[in-house]
Amino acid sequence: MSLDSVIDPSLPSPGEPLDPPEGQVRRTSSLAIWSLVLGGIGLPFLVCACPLPSIAAIVLGLVAYIAIGRNPSLKGRGLAMGGVVCGLAACLILTWIAMFAWDRIFQPVFQMPLRVSDAIAARDVDGFRECFAPPGSMADDGVVLAFFDEVHAKFGAPIHAGLAEDSQPLAAPDPGTAIPMPWVFTFGNTVVPSQAQLELLDERTGVWGVKLRSFELMGPDGECLRFPDTSPGSPK
C-alpha cells in the first residue's frame, strides 16, 4: 500500500461504512432490526427475570454493527446500537434486581435461624428483637429474657440453627403474608425442630426485607415454646 493511499482524505477512516457501488441501494441489516426488536422485548421480559432476549439483542447488535462496517450495501448501525443499548440496560437492571433480592430476601432467610440461635445463646435482647417484625420487635426486655430463661431451662444453650431439609423454596407471597419456614436447632447432642413464620415486607415502611413474625421450638414432650407468645394472658 502506498503512502498516498494512507493519507488520502477521500478514503474512509477505519470502522466507517463504505459507500455502496454507484446505483446500488443500501438495505437495512436484518440483524440490526432483530437486535432492536429483541432489545425492546427484553425490557418487559424483566418481569419474569428472563435475560435471553436482552443477551440475544446484544450479540446480534454487535454482529450487525461489524457487518455493516464491512459491507457497503448494508445500513442500520443506529438500529444495531439501539438494540445493544436496550439489551445492556435490561441486563444491568436484572442484575440489580438479583443483587437486591439476594441481599434483602434470600441471604437473610438463610442467616435468620443462626441469628436467632446466637441471640438466645448470648442472651442478646436487642439482637433478638431485631430479627422480628411487630409485635416481637417491640417486646419488653423482661419478656425476651423470660423467653431466654425458658429455652435455657428446657433445652440448654443453642449451638447452631439452620433451615430444615424439607424447607421449600420461597414463593412470591402477597405483601405482609406469613411464610412458614421449618428450622432445626441444635442443643448439645439434641436436635429440636422449629417452625418460623416469615414476612417479606415491613408494612409500616414499605421496605422489602425478611423479618420474623413468630417462631416456636417444639419439644419432645409436645410442649412448644413460642415467641412472641400471643396467647391470652401472656406478658407483653
C-alpha positions in Angstrom: 0.0 0.0 0.0 1.4 3.4 -1.0 1.8 6.4 1.4 -0.6 8.4 -0.7 -3.4 5.9 -0.2 -2.8 6.1 3.5 -3.0 9.8 3.8 -5.7 10.4 1.1 -8.6 12.2 2.9 -11.1 10.8 0.4 -10.6 7.3 1.8 -12.9 6.2 4.7 -11.5 6.1 8.1 -11.2 2.7 9.9 -14.7 1.5 11.0 -16.5 4.0 8.8 -19.1 2.3 6.5 -18.0 2.1 2.9 -20.1 3.8 0.2 -22.1 1.3 -1.9 -21.3 0.9 -5.6 -23.0 3.5 -7.8 -26.6 2.8 -8.5 -26.9 0.2 -5.6 -29.4 0.9 -2.9 -28.3 0.2 0.6 -30.6 -2.1 2.5 -31.2 -2.2 6.3 -29.5 -5.1 8.0 -32.0 -7.7 9.2 -29.7 -8.4 12.2 -29.8 -4.8 13.3 -33.6 -4.9 13.1 -33.8 -8.0 15.1 -31.4 -6.6 17.7 -33.6 -3.6 18.2 -36.7 -5.7 18.4 -35.2 -8.1 20.9 -33.8 -5.2 22.9 -37.3 -3.8 23.2 -38.8 -7.1 24.1 -36.1 -7.7 26.7 -37.4 -4.9 28.9 -40.9 -6.4 29.5 -39.2 -9.8 30.0 -37.6 -8.5 33.2 -40.9 -9.2 34.9 -40.2 -13.0 34.6 -36.4 -12.5 35.1 -35.5 -13.8 31.7 -32.4 -12.2 30.2 -32.3 -14.3 27.0 -33.9 -11.7 24.6 -31.6 -9.0 26.0 -28.5 -11.2 25.6 -29.6 -12.0 22.0 -30.1 -8.3 21.3 -26.5 -7.5 22.4 -25.0 -10.3 20.3 -27.0 -9.6 17.2 -26.4 -5.9 17.5 -22.6 -6.2 17.8 -22.6 -8.7 14.8 -24.7 -6.3 12.7 -22.6 -3.3 13.6 -19.4 -5.1 12.4 -21.1 -6.5 9.3 -22.5 -3.1 8.3 -19.0 -1.6 8.5 -17.6 -4.2 6.2 -20.5 -4.4 3.7 -21.2 -1.1 1.8 -24.6 -2.4 0.7 -25.9 -2.5 4.3 -27.1 0.2 6.7 -28.7 0.3 10.1 -25.8 1.0 12.5 -28.1 3.1 14.6 -30.6 0.3 14.9 -27.9 -2.1 15.9 -26.5 0.3 18.6 -30.1 0.8 19.9 -30.5 -2.9 20.3 -27.2 -3.2 22.1 -28.0 -0.3 24.5 -31.5 -1.7 25.3 -30.0 -5.2 25.9 -27.3 -3.8 28.1 -29.8 -1.7 30.1 -32.1 -4.7 30.6 -29.2 -6.9 31.8 -28.0 -4.2 34.2 -31.5 -3.8 35.6 -31.9 -7.5 36.0 -28.5 -7.8 37.7 -29.5 -5.0 40.2 -32.8 -6.8 40.9 -31.0 -10.1 41.6 -28.5 -8.4 43.9 -31.3 -6.6 45.8 -33.2 -9.9 46.2 -30.2 -11.7 47.4 -29.2 -9.0 49.9 -32.7 -8.3 51.2 -34.5 -11.6 51.0 -32.6 -14.8 50.2 -29.4 -14.2 52.2 -31.4 -13.1 55.4 -33.6 -16.2 55.0 -30.5 -18.4 55.2 -29.0 -16.4 58.0 -32.1 -15.8 60.2 -32.0 -19.1 62.1 -28.4 -18.7 63.1 -29.0 -15.1 64.1 -31.9 -16.2 66.4 -29.8 -19.0 67.8 -26.8 -16.8 68.6 -29.0 -14.2 70.2 -30.6 -16.8 72.5 -27.3 -18.3 73.4 -25.7 -14.9 74.2 -28.9 -13.6 75.8 -28.7 -10.7 73.4 -32.1 -8.9 73.8 -31.6 -6.2 71.2 -30.1 -8.6 68.6 -33.1 -11.0 69.2 -35.7 -8.2 68.8 -34.0 -7.0 65.5 -35.0 -10.3 63.9 -38.7 -9.7 64.4 -41.5 -7.6 63.0 -44.0 -6.2 65.4 -45.1 -7.2 68.0 -41.9 -9.2 68.6 -39.7 -6.3 67.8 -41.5 -4.2 70.5 -41.4 -6.8 73.3 -40.2 -5.6 76.7 -36.7 -6.7 77.9 -38.3 -8.7 80.7 -40.4 -10.7 78.2 -37.5 -11.5 76.0 -35.3 -12.5 79.0 -38.1 -14.7 80.3 -38.2 -16.5 76.9 -34.4 -17.0 77.0 -34.7 -18.5 80.5 -37.4 -20.9 79.3 -35.3 -22.1 76.4 -32.2 -22.5 78.5 -34.1 -24.3 81.2 -35.8 -26.7 78.8 -33.1 -27.3 76.2 -29.9 -25.5 77.3 -27.9 -23.0 75.1 -28.3 -23.5 71.4 -25.0 -24.1 69.5 -26.4 -24.0 65.9 -29.5 -23.5 63.9 -30.4 -23.6 60.2 -33.1 -24.4 57.6 -34.6 -27.8 57.8 -34.0 -30.2 54.9 -37.7 -30.1 53.9 -37.7 -26.3 53.6 -39.4 -25.2 50.4 -38.1 -22.5 48.0 -39.6 -19.1 48.6 -42.6 -18.3 46.5 -43.8 -14.8 45.7 -46.3 -14.1 48.5 -48.7 -11.2 48.9 -47.2 -8.3 50.9 -47.4 -9.0 54.6 -48.4 -12.7 54.1 -46.7 -15.1 56.6 -44.4 -17.7 55.0 -44.0 -20.9 57.0 -40.3 -22.0 57.2 -39.2 -25.1 59.1 -35.9 -24.7 61.1 -33.7 -27.0 63.1 -31.9 -26.0 66.4 -29.1 -28.0 67.8 -28.7 -28.1 71.6 -25.6 -30.2 72.5 -26.5 -33.6 71.2 -30.2 -32.8 70.9 -31.8 -31.6 67.6 -35.0 -29.7 68.2 -37.4 -28.9 65.3 -38.7 -25.4 65.0 -41.4 -23.6 62.9 -40.9 -20.0 61.9 -43.3 -17.6 60.3 -41.5 -15.1 58.0 -42.8 -12.0 56.3 -41.1 -10.2 53.5 -42.5 -6.7 53.7 -42.4 -4.2 56.5 -46.0 -2.8 56.2 -45.1 0.3 58.2 -42.3 1.5 56.0 -43.0 -0.4 52.7 -39.3 -1.6 52.7 -38.6 -5.1 51.5 -36.7 -7.3 53.9 -37.1 -10.6 55.8 -38.4 -10.4 59.4 -39.8 -13.0 61.8 -43.5 -12.8 62.6 -43.1 -15.6 65.2 -41.2 -18.8 65.8 -41.6 -21.8 68.1 -39.4 -24.6 69.4 -41.1 -28.0 69.6 -40.0 -30.1 72.5 -40.1 -34.0 72.5 -42.9 -33.9 75.1 -45.1 -32.0 72.6 -44.8 -28.7 74.5 -43.9 -25.7 72.4 -42.0 -22.5 73.4 -43.3 -19.7 71.2 -42.2 -16.1 70.7 -43.9 -13.8 70.7 -46.5 -15.5 72.9 -49.8 -14.0 71.7 -52.0 -16.3 73.8 -54.5 -14.6 76.2 -52.9 -13.6 79.5 -49.3 -13.8 78.2 -46.9 -11.0 79.2 -46.3 -8.3 76.5 
